[in-house]
Amino acid sequence: KQRQGSCNYPKRYVCDLQDGPLRLQEFDTAYFLKQASSQISPAVCVWIGHSRHFSTSTQADSSSSTVAEQHVSVVQGASRGLGLEFVRQLLATPETVGGRYGGKVFATCRNPSGAHELSQLAQMYPDRLAVAPLDVTNEDSVKAAADACQAQFGQANLLINVTGVLHTPDGLFPETALSKVDPKSLLYSYQVNAMGPLLVTKAFAPLLQSTAASTSNRPWPVVVANLSARVSSIGDNKMGGWYSYRASKTALNQLTKCAAVEFGRRRHLVTCILLHPGTVATDLSLPFQKNVPEGKLFTRERAIQQLLGVIGNVSPEDTGKLFAW
């Protein structure tokens, strides 16, 4: 096409193969082909998976097409509630979800042996679902889960951070007055709701970035989706209270925005978004459901269907945004 004067290749990203970590550098494909045509024409340079070398071939190597065709979703916090429903619906949709492949699922939770419904799904889908322990308050646990995903699937196209805490049996409960604010509750809420998703994103970042590089010809991005909440909004806060939960979710918004900016600045094709699921009938909302207006308490099935619809229509221009379906 270059020789015929009809080359209209878009810009892509290529690995700069040096000793040490791979770097992504932007280059103009048409210019590259023009310069290289005398030596390797009509071949096209193809980066083969994670192999740190180039192959010159008229077609992508079979290992490259395998990486491009399969889809891996990581669901963090999958033992129950919204996380479990994400896993269910991803597995129930083997072909596409809003243009994305349903593919395989890597599900994590703090105690897989006690996650009976998740274990049942693993038995039903032994070739598509892998389960691993991950405790967001323990960075070693987070790193081990990322390593396990790398070893088993070698990629991650979608990371959904679901885990969140609003109340616990041992005394954590939304504060209704300043006098009820407790330092331990503040710290624990931040650790689970804000720091946890960030540490998971940090650990999975290399896998997300390598997946983005090897699938850059796809019309959709690699996505990190963090579950936030409408109560995280400062401007929308008209009632006060819920100090720990509100502040931790506000912090999650800022941390997700920072990650989105960094991925973009470094030319990594990873889109970071925040999702407000609405008030859903789960254990998290159970003590407060009687105060929810009629028609505003949603089933898990409907909420996750809507959220997957949002994820399925995300573009790189949406990075850093919060979506309330």
Secondary structure as a PSIPRED ss2 file (coil, helix, strand):
# PSIPRED VFORMAT (PSIPRED V4.0)

   1 K C   1.000  0.000  0.000
   2 Q C   1.000  0.000  0.000
   3 R C   1.000  0.000  0.000
   4 Q C   1.000  0.000  0.000
   5 G C   1.000  0.000  0.000
   6 S C   1.000  0.000  0.000
   7 C C   1.000  0.000  0.000
   8 N C   1.000  0.000  0.000
   9 Y C   1.000  0.000  0.000
  10 P C   1.000  0.000  0.000
  11 K C   1.000  0.000  0.000
  12 R E   0.000  0.000  1.000
  13 Y E   0.000  0.000  1.000
  14 V E   0.000  0.000  1.000
  15 C E   0.000  0.000  1.000
  16 D E   0.000  0.000  1.000
  17 L C   1.000  0.000  0.000
  18 Q C   1.000  0.000  0.000
  19 D C   1.000  0.000  0.000
  20 G C   1.000  0.000  0.000
  21 P C   1.000  0.000  0.000
  22 L C   1.000  0.000  0.000
  23 R E   0.000  0.000  1.000
  24 L E   0.000  0.000  1.000
  25 Q E   0.000  0.000  1.000
  26 E E   0.000  0.000  1.000
  27 F E   0.000  0.000  1.000
  28 D C   1.000  0.000  0.000
  29 T H   0.000  1.000  0.000
  30 A H   0.000  1.000  0.000
  31 Y H   0.000  1.000  0.000
  32 F H   0.000  1.000  0.000
  33 L H   0.000  1.000  0.000
  34 K H   0.000  1.000  0.000
  35 Q H   0.000  1.000  0.000
  36 A H   0.000  1.000  0.000
  37 S H   0.000  1.000  0.000
  38 S H   0.000  1.000  0.000
  39 Q H   0.000  1.000  0.000
  40 I H   0.000  1.000  0.000
  41 S C   1.000  0.000  0.000
  42 P C   1.000  0.000  0.000
  43 A C   1.000  0.000  0.000
  44 V E   0.000  0.000  1.000
  45 C E   0.000  0.000  1.000
  46 V E   0.000  0.000  1.000
  47 W E   0.000  0.000  1.000
  48 I C   1.000  0.000  0.000
  49 G C   1.000  0.000  0.000
  50 H C   1.000  0.000  0.000
  51 S C   1.000  0.000  0.000
  52 R C   1.000  0.000  0.000
  53 H C   1.000  0.000  0.000
  54 F E   0.000  0.000  1.000
  55 S E   0.000  0.000  1.000
  56 T E   0.000  0.000  1.000
  57 S E   0.000  0.000  1.000
  58 T C   1.000  0.000  0.000
  59 Q C   1.000  0.000  0.000
  60 A C   1.000  0.000  0.000
  61 D C   1.000  0.000  0.000
  62 S H   0.000  1.000  0.000
  63 S H   0.000  1.000  0.000
  64 S H   0.000  1.000  0.000
  65 S H   0.000  1.000  0.000
  66 T H   0.000  1.000  0.000
  67 V H   0.000  1.000  0.000
  68 A H   0.000  1.000  0.000
  69 E H   0.000  1.000  0.000
  70 Q C   1.000  0.000  0.000
  71 H C   1.000  0.000  0.000
  72 V E   0.000  0.000  1.000
  73 S E   0.000  0.000  1.000
  74 V E   0.000  0.000  1.000
  75 V E   0.000  0.000  1.000
  76 Q E   0.000  0.000  1.000
  77 G C   1.000  0.000  0.000
  78 A C   1.000  0.000  0.000
  79 S C   1.000  0.000  0.000
  80 R C   1.000  0.000  0.000
  81 G H   0.000  1.000  0.000
  82 L H   0.000  1.000  0.000
  83 G H   0.000  1.000  0.000
  84 L H   0.000  1.000  0.000
  85 E H   0.000  1.000  0.000
  86 F H   0.000  1.000  0.000
  87 V H   0.000  1.000  0.000
  88 R H   0.000  1.000  0.000
  89 Q H   0.000  1.000  0.000
  90 L H   0.000  1.000  0.000
  91 L H   0.000  1.000  0.000
  92 A H   0.000  1.000  0.000
  93 T C   1.000  0.000  0.000
  94 P C   1.000  0.000  0.000
  95 E C   1.000  0.000  0.000
  96 T E   0.000  0.000  1.000
  97 V E   0.000  0.000  1.000
  98 G C   1.000  0.000  0.000
  99 G C   1.000  0.000  0.000
 100 R E   0.000  0.000  1.000
 101 Y E   0.000  0.000  1.000
 102 G C   1.000  0.000  0.000
 103 G C   1.000  0.000  0.000
 104 K E   0.000  0.000  1.000
 105 V E   0.000  0.000  1.000
 106 F E   0.000  0.000  1.000
 107 A E   0.000  0.000  1.000
 108 T E   0.000  0.000  1.000
 109 C E   0.000  0.000  1.000
 110 R C   1.000  0.000  0.000
 111 N C   1.000  0.000  0.000
 112 P H   0.000  1.000  0.000
 113 S H   0.000  1.000  0.000
 114 G H   0.000  1.000  0.000
 115 A C   1.000  0.000  0.000
 116 H H   0.000  1.000  0.000
 117 E H   0.000  1.000  0.000
 118 L H   0.000  1.000  0.000
 119 S H   0.000  1.000  0.000
 120 Q H   0.000  1.000  0.000
 121 L H   0.000  1.000  0.000
 122 A H   0.000  1.000  0.000
 123 Q H   0.000  1.000  0.000
 124 M H   0.000  1.000  0.000
 125 Y C   1.000  0.000  0.000
 126 P C   1.000  0.000  0.000
 127 D C   1.000  0.000  0.000
 128 R C   1.000  0.000  0.000
 129 L E   0.000  0.000  1.000
 130 A E   0.000  0.000  1.000
 131 V E   0.000  0.000  1.000
 132 A E   0.000  0.000  1.000
 133 P E   0.000  0.000  1.000
 134 L C   1.000  0.000  0.000
 135 D C   1.000  0.000  0.000
 136 V C   1.000  0.000  0.000
 137 T C   1.000  0.000  0.000
 138 N C   1.000  0.000  0.000
 139 E H   0.000  1.000  0.000
 140 D H   0.000  1.000  0.000
 141 S H   0.000  1.000  0.000
 142 V H   0.000  1.000  0.000
 143 K H   0.000  1.000  0.000
 144 A H   0.000  1.000  0.000
 145 A H   0.000  1.000  0.000
 146 A H   0.000  1.000  0.000
 147 D H   0.000  1.000  0.000
 148 A H   0.000  1.000  0.000
 149 C H   0.000  1.000  0.000
 150 Q H   0.000  1.000  0.000
 151 A H   0.000  1.000  0.000
 152 Q H   0.000  1.000  0.000
 153 F C   1.000  0.000  0.000
 154 G C   1.000  0.000  0.000
 155 Q C   1.000  0.000  0.000
 156 A C   1.000  0.000  0.000
 157 N C   1.000  0.000  0.000
 158 L E   0.000  0.000  1.000
 159 L E   0.000  0.000  1.000
 160 I E   0.000  0.000  1.000
 161 N E   0.000  0.000  1.000
 162 V C   1.000  0.000  0.000
 163 T C   1.000  0.000  0.000
 164 G C   1.000  0.000  0.000
 165 V C   1.000  0.000  0.000
 166 L C   1.000  0.000  0.000
 167 H C   1.000  0.000  0.000
 168 T C   1.000  0.000  0.000
 169 P C   1.000  0.000  0.000
 170 D C   1.000  0.000  0.000
 171 G C   1.000  0.000  0.000
 172 L C   1.000  0.000  0.000
 173 F C   1.000  0.000  0.000
 174 P C   1.000  0.000  0.000
 175 E C   1.000  0.000  0.000
 176 T C   1.000  0.000  0.000
 177 A C   1.000  0.000  0.000
 178 L H   0.000  1.000  0.000
 179 S H   0.000  1.000  0.000
 180 K H   0.000  1.000  0.000
 181 V C   1.000  0.000  0.000
 182 D C   1.000  0.000  0.000
 183 P H   0.000  1.000  0.000
 184 K H   0.000  1.000  0.000
 185 S H   0.000  1.000  0.000
 186 L H   0.000  1.000  0.000
 187 L H   0.000  1.000  0.000
 188 Y H   0.000  1.000  0.000
 189 S H   0.000  1.000  0.000
 190 Y H   0.000  1.000  0.000
 191 Q H   0.000  1.000  0.000
 192 V H   0.000  1.000  0.000
 193 N H   0.000  1.000  0.000
 194 A H   0.000  1.000  0.000
 195 M H   0.000  1.000  0.000
 196 G H   0.000  1.000  0.000
 197 P H   0.000  1.000  0.000
 198 L H   0.000  1.000  0.000
 199 L H   0.000  1.000  0.000
 200 V H   0.000  1.000  0.000
 201 T H   0.000  1.000  0.000
 202 K H   0.000  1.000  0.000
 203 A H   0.000  1.000  0.000
 204 F H   0.000  1.000  0.000
 205 A H   0.000  1.000  0.000
 206 P H   0.000  1.000  0.000
 207 L H   0.000  1.000  0.000
 208 L H   0.000  1.000  0.000
 209 Q H   0.000  1.000  0.000
 210 S H   0.000  1.000  0.000
 211 T H   0.000  1.000  0.000
 212 A H   0.000  1.000  0.000
 213 A H   0.000  1.000  0.000
 214 S H   0.000  1.000  0.000
 215 T C   1.000  0.000  0.000
 216 S C   1.000  0.000  0.000
 217 N C   1.000  0.000  0.000
 218 R C   1.000  0.000  0.000
 219 P C   1.000  0.000  0.000
 220 W C   1.000  0.000  0.000
 221 P C   1.000  0.000  0.000
 222 V E   0.000  0.000  1.000
 223 V E   0.000  0.000  1.000
 224 V E   0.000  0.000  1.000
 225 A E   0.000  0.000  1.000
 226 N E   0.000  0.000  1.000
 227 L E   0.000  0.000  1.000
 228 S C   1.000  0.000  0.000
 229 A C   1.000  0.000  0.000
 230 R H   0.000  1.000  0.000
 231 V H   0.000  1.000  0.000
 232 S H   0.000  1.000  0.000
 233 S C   1.000  0.000  0.000
 234 I C   1.000  0.000  0.000
 235 G C   1.000  0.000  0.000
 236 D C   1.000  0.000  0.000
 237 N C   1.000  0.000  0.000
 238 K C   1.000  0.000  0.000
 239 M C   1.000  0.000  0.000
 240 G C   1.000  0.000  0.000
 241 G C   1.000  0.000  0.000
 242 W C   1.000  0.000  0.000
 243 Y H   0.000  1.000  0.000
 244 S H   0.000  1.000  0.000
 245 Y H   0.000  1.000  0.000
 246 R H   0.000  1.000  0.000
 247 A H   0.000  1.000  0.000
 248 S H   0.000  1.000  0.000
 249 K H   0.000  1.000  0.000
 250 T H   0.000  1.000  0.000
 251 A H   0.000  1.000  0.000
 252 L H   0.000  1.000  0.000
 253 N H   0.000  1.000  0.000
 254 Q H   0.000  1.000  0.000
 255 L H   0.000  1.000  0.000
 256 T H   0.000  1.000  0.000
 257 K H   0.000  1.000  0.000
 258 C H   0.000  1.000  0.000
 259 A H   0.000  1.000  0.000
 260 A H   0.000  1.000  0.000
 261 V H   0.000  1.000  0.000
 262 E H   0.000  1.000  0.000
 263 F H   0.000  1.000  0.000
 264 G H   0.000  1.000  0.000
 265 R H   0.000  1.000  0.000
 266 R C   1.000  0.000  0.000
 267 R C   1.000  0.000  0.000
 268 H C   1.000  0.000  0.000
 269 L C   1.000  0.000  0.000
 270 V E   0.000  0.000  1.000
 271 T E   0.000  0.000  1.000
 272 C E   0.000  0.000  1.000
 273 I E   0.000  0.000  1.000
 274 L E   0.000  0.000  1.000
 275 L E   0.000  0.000  1.000
 276 H E   0.000  0.000  1.000
 277 P C   1.000  0.000  0.000
 278 G C   1.000  0.000  0.000
 279 T E   0.000  0.000  1.000
 280 V E   0.000  0.000  1.000
 281 A C   1.000  0.000  0.000
 282 T C   1.000  0.000  0.000
 283 D C   1.000  0.000  0.000
 284 L C   1.000  0.000  0.000
 285 S C   1.000  0.000  0.000
 286 L H   0.000  1.000  0.000
 287 P H   0.000  1.000  0.000
 288 F H   0.000  1.000  0.000
 289 Q H   0.000  1.000  0.000
 290 K H   0.000  1.000  0.000
 291 N H   0.000  1.000  0.000
 292 V C   1.000  0.000  0.000
 293 P C   1.000  0.000  0.000
 294 E C   1.000  0.000  0.000
 295 G C   1.000  0.000  0.000
 296 K C   1.000  0.000  0.000
 297 L E   0.000  0.000  1.000
 298 F E   0.000  0.000  1.000
 299 T C   1.000  0.000  0.000
 300 R H   0.000  1.000  0.000
 301 E H   0.000  1.000  0.000
 302 R H   0.000  1.000  0.000
 303 A H   0.000  1.000  0.000
 304 I H   0.000  1.000  0.000
 305 Q H   0.000  1.000  0.000
 306 Q H   0.000  1.000  0.000
 307 L H   0.000  1.000  0.000
 308 L H   0.000  1.000  0.000
 309 G H   0.000  1.000  0.000
 310 V H   0.000  1.000  0.000
 311 I H   0.000  1.000  0.000
 312 G H   0.000  1.000  0.000
 313 N C   1.000  0.000  0.000
 314 V C   1.000  0.000  0.000
 315 S C   1.000  0.000  0.000
 316 P H   0.000  1.000  0.000
 317 E H   0.000  1.000  0.000
 318 D H   0.000  1.000  0.000
 319 T C   1.000  0.000  0.000
 320 G C   1.000  0.000  0.000
 321 K C   1.000  0.000  0.000
 322 L E   0.000  0.000  1.000
 323 F E   0.000  0.000  1.000
 324 A E   0.000  0.000  1.000
 325 W C   1.000  0.000  0.000
